[in-house]
Amino acid sequence: MKRDRFDLPQLARSGLIERLEFHQSLASTNDRAAALAAEEWLACPALVLAQEQTAGRGRGSNRWWSVPGSLMFSLIISGSPGELGPAQWPGFSLVAGLAVCEALASHCLAADIAVKWPNDVYANERKICGILIESPAPARGRMIVGIGVNVNNSFADAPEELRDSATALCDVDGQPHDLTDVLRSILGSLDQRWQQLREQGFSSLRQEWRDRSLLTGRIVQLQAGAQRHTGRCLGIDDDGALLLQTERGRQSFHAGSIVSFE
Ligand SMILES: O=C(O)CCCC[C@@H]1SC[C@@H]2NC(=O)N[C@@H]21
């Protein structure tokens, strides 16, 4: 098995995407996806896939370690998931994390795979996947879901500052994985879970998200705007907001990023 190659014909035949664009090297698949999404003729879902990124982006000012062996792609979607009203937006983002979590769990049965609010995926307490959802102005209402999954890029070779906090599938179970198989599982899982969200609402997925939650019961620090909040995580409320028991009582947060948890 090639640890950093994709079977592009197989992906194109999968029936999961309308258009596939592959790049050996790209600054960021999300940036390329934003340019594509501005084109009226684009058939969605469209997938931008890269073997390597030179400027992979994470949320906020984070960067994404983007070497061959990692799975890095952006999915451009319109139509059904894009028709969700603003009230369903948090569900959309949370469900993306749940879908990836389930797909990765099917490839790595031995690991404890969990979602960290809102949609990071962790394996055995280390980050294995990050998701960056954007809808830039020229994207014609389409959404760009950028996903990075550490698959065959072992963290033994990673920059030192990442080694203790992140992991890859190959580090978790000691074996290489077929990137095309992992990608197909993720695309299939996203398709299925977003359809469920559209047809049955977030309430039909809430319990499954809660069962996969990494933070519930733990003390977390959340940065929300200029404020930092510390409290015990009580899970998510019915809309997907993070619930914390803080010294000021029970508070719910619709946005923010987790800075630490113990
Ligand atoms: O954890 C995060 O902060 C989100 C990381 C998202 C990384 C992926 S890799 C593919 C896509 N292209 C990017 O530049 N970023 C996303």
The ligand as a MOL file (V3000), in Angstrom:
LIG
                    3D

  0  0  0     0  0            999 V3000
M  V30 BEGIN CTAB
M  V30 COUNTS 16 17 0 0 0
M  V30 BEGIN ATOM
M  V30 1 O -8.3660 22.1300 13.7670 0
M  V30 2 C -8.5330 23.1370 13.0690 0
M  V30 3 O -8.3120 24.2690 13.5360 0
M  V30 4 C -9.0250 22.9790 11.6570 0
M  V30 5 C -7.9710 22.3570 10.7750 0
M  V30 6 C -8.4520 22.1730 9.3500 0
M  V30 7 C -7.3540 21.6670 8.4420 0
M  V30 8 C -7.8590 21.3430 7.0670 0
M  V30 9 S -6.6530 20.5270 6.0720 0
M  V30 10 C -7.6630 20.7190 4.6680 0
M  V30 11 C -8.2820 22.0950 4.7490 0
M  V30 12 N -7.3850 23.0830 4.1660 0
M  V30 13 C -6.9150 23.9310 5.0810 0
M  V30 14 O -6.1180 24.8660 4.8460 0
M  V30 15 N -7.4400 23.6460 6.2730 0
M  V30 16 C -8.3460 22.5300 6.2270 0
M  V30 END ATOM
M  V30 BEGIN BOND
M  V30 1 2 1 2
M  V30 2 1 2 3
M  V30 3 1 2 4
M  V30 4 1 4 5
M  V30 5 1 5 6
M  V30 6 1 6 7
M  V30 7 1 7 8
M  V30 8 1 8 9
M  V30 9 1 8 16
M  V30 10 1 9 10
M  V30 11 1 10 11
M  V30 12 1 11 12
M  V30 13 1 11 16
M  V30 14 1 12 13
M  V30 15 2 13 14
M  V30 16 1 13 15
M  V30 17 1 15 16
M  V30 END BOND
M  V30 END CTAB
M  END
